[in-house]
């Protein structure tokens, strides 16, 4: 099954700002739903280097243009 997705930009704050992206189904639209999806699929986020420990980190997100 090929589900349509949209890209969400994630900013994590472990001890420094770290940016990454994750594909989220297009039918997930509310901020609460997106935050829940990102939390449940954290291992799917593609962060840049260096690799950091994100356990318990806060994060923000926005939709890619």
N, C-alpha and C positions, 0 to 999 in steps of 0.2 A: 504494500500500500504506500503510495507516494503522497504524503500529506503536505499541503501548502503551508509554508512557514514565512515568518518575517524575522528580520535580524534585530535584536535588542542589544544595545551597547551597555555593558555593565562596568561600573566603577567600584572597585573594592577598596576598603581602607584597612588593611591589616596593620601596618605602621607607616605606610606610604601609599599614595594613590596608585592603583594598578588597574589598567584598562583591559577589557576583553569583550568578546561577542558570543552570543548564543542565538540559535534559531528557535523561535517560539511559534507554535501554531497561530495562524492569522485570526482564528476565532477567539483567542484569548485576548481580551481588549481592556479590561479594567486594570487599574494599577495594582489592586489587591491580588487579582488572578495572575498577573505577570510576576509579581513578587513571589507568590507561592510557587509558580512554575519554575522560576529561576532557582529558588531555594531547593526544590525537589530534584533539579537537574544540574546542580552545581558542578558536577564532574564533567559536564558537557561544555562548559565555558572554555573558550580558547583564550587564555591569557598570554601576554608577551613574556619575555625573559626579564628578570630571572624567575625561576619557579619558587613560589612562596607558599607558606602554610596559611590557608584561609579559614581554619577552624574558628567558628564563632565571630567572624568578621562582619562589620556592617557593610551595606552596599546600596548604591543608587543605580538607576537605570533610565534610559531614554530610548525611543525608537529611532533606528537609523533612517536618515533621509533617503 
